[in-house]
Amino acid sequence: MTRREIVLRNKLLKGMHLSYNRLIEEKQKENGALFFSEEGKIVKVKARNLKKTESKIPSVK
């Protein structure tokens, strides 16, 4: 991967983490649920049972 591709990849990953954490936070306020696919089956998960993810994306110098 080129340096440019790595920088773009890291920005995309950071944005995905931010978006996911905001979604969880909003659903927790609403006492809502999220739906995931697990082994081909749809699974309902209460948002209060989920934790925010921590972004561990290395910086490029």
C-alpha positions as CSV (number, residue, x, y, z in Angstrom):
1,M,0.0,0.0,0.0
2,T,1.2,3.5,-0.7
3,R,1.4,6.1,2.0
4,R,-1.7,7.9,0.4
5,E,-3.7,4.7,0.5
6,I,-2.8,4.1,4.1
7,V,-3.8,7.6,5.1
8,L,-7.1,7.2,3.3
9,R,-7.7,3.8,4.9
10,N,-7.1,5.2,8.4
11,K,-9.5,8.1,7.8
12,L,-12.2,5.7,6.6
13,L,-11.6,3.4,9.7
14,K,-11.7,6.4,12.0
15,G,-15.0,7.6,10.4
16,M,-16.5,4.1,10.8
17,H,-15.6,4.0,14.5
18,L,-17.0,7.4,15.1
19,S,-20.3,6.6,13.2
20,Y,-20.7,3.3,15.1
21,N,-20.1,4.9,18.5
22,R,-22.6,7.7,17.7
23,L,-25.2,5.1,16.6
24,I,-24.8,3.1,19.9
25,E,-25.0,6.3,21.9
26,E,-28.2,7.4,20.2
27,K,-29.8,4.0,20.5
28,Q,-28.9,3.8,24.2
29,K,-30.7,7.1,24.8
30,E,-33.8,5.7,23.0
31,N,-33.5,2.4,24.9
32,G,-33.5,0.9,21.4
33,A,-32.0,-2.2,19.8
34,L,-29.6,-3.0,16.9
35,F,-29.8,-5.9,14.6
36,F,-26.8,-8.0,13.5
37,S,-26.3,-11.1,11.4
38,E,-24.7,-14.0,13.2
39,E,-24.0,-17.2,11.3
40,G,-26.6,-16.3,8.7
41,K,-29.3,-15.5,11.3
42,I,-30.7,-12.1,12.4
43,V,-29.9,-11.3,16.0
44,K,-31.5,-8.4,18.0
45,V,-29.3,-6.8,20.6
46,K,-30.4,-4.2,23.1
47,A,-28.2,-1.1,22.7
48,R,-27.6,-0.9,26.5
49,N,-25.8,-4.2,26.3
50,L,-23.2,-2.8,23.8
51,K,-20.1,-0.9,24.6
52,K,-18.5,1.8,22.5
53,T,-15.4,0.7,20.5
54,E,-12.0,2.3,21.0
55,S,-10.2,3.4,17.9
56,K,-6.7,1.9,17.7
57,I,-5.7,3.2,14.3
58,P,-2.0,3.9,14.0
59,S,-1.0,7.3,12.8
60,V,1.1,7.7,9.7
61,K,4.2,10.0,9.9
